[in-house]
Amino acid sequence: MSDLSLEEQTDEEITEKKLYADFKRKLNMEAASAQVTKLEYDLTDATVSKAELRRACQEANRLKLGAVCVLPNQVKHCVHFLGKDPQTSLIACISLPHGGETTKVKVAAVKQAVKEGVDEAEVTAPISQIKDGNWSYLKREFKKLKKAVKFRALRINVESEYLTAQELSKVCAIAADCGVTSLRTSSSAGYDCETLSKIKTIVKDKCTVKADGVSTFTEMQTAVDMGAGIIGSKCALDLAHLILKTAD
């Protein structure tokens, strides 16, 4: 029996190439989707309206973004906007920007957010206590906050821009020892790869590091390469669209 004709061989090759292209595209989309889940949409500006929150939650759900991060008084609205089968997590960012509230106030805010349906709580560390070297206060606060979130995850925003290298090291070490899930570099200073690297070195694999203030795809890739497990950004939707479009 003779071999396949040239036409049959060509058809077979075309089919194989198509299958390979489809498989490659699937792999690319899976990788892109994994990148998108690292993104968290920062919606903590005081001027964010209810209508903007609704649109943001709907789009984050559609894209399966990692999370949306909101102020405590917006949690109830966002639980409603995300619906009964949310595809993205909801995080309450408490005590921004300097962690100046008392531990009692922070604990109450965490409990309320949990009651209203938040998935995780991200609480700003007390900068003034850190600057005074009051490490016992810090330990007590982290432990009480950890208890308040119950079975949910506790994150700490360390506001690294205000801390010396020694203070940053101490805060991160205490947080990791207290069972904090993730450390956020800062809520206002913008992306800082040097600080990210320092925090990652301190905590190793005890908790994840959130690189905040990322605004470009290049910054995101750099942060991920340096060990960031979470990317916080006010441009999260734009970055997600870019990642998925590139993969497609």
Buried (B, 14 or more C-beta within 10 A) or exposed (E): EEEEEEEEEEEEEEEEEEEEEEEEEEEBBEEBBEBBBBBBBBBBEEEBEEEEBBEBBEBBBEBBBBBBBBBBEBBBBBBEBBEEEBEBBBBBBBBBBBBBBEBEEBBBBBBBBBEBBBBBBBBBBBBEBBEEEBBEBBBEBBBBBBEBBEEBBBBBBBBBBBBEEEBBBBBBBBBBEBBBBBBBBBBBBEBBBEBBBBBBEBBEEBBBBBBBBBBBBEBBBBBBEBBBBBBBBBBBBEBBEBBBEEBE
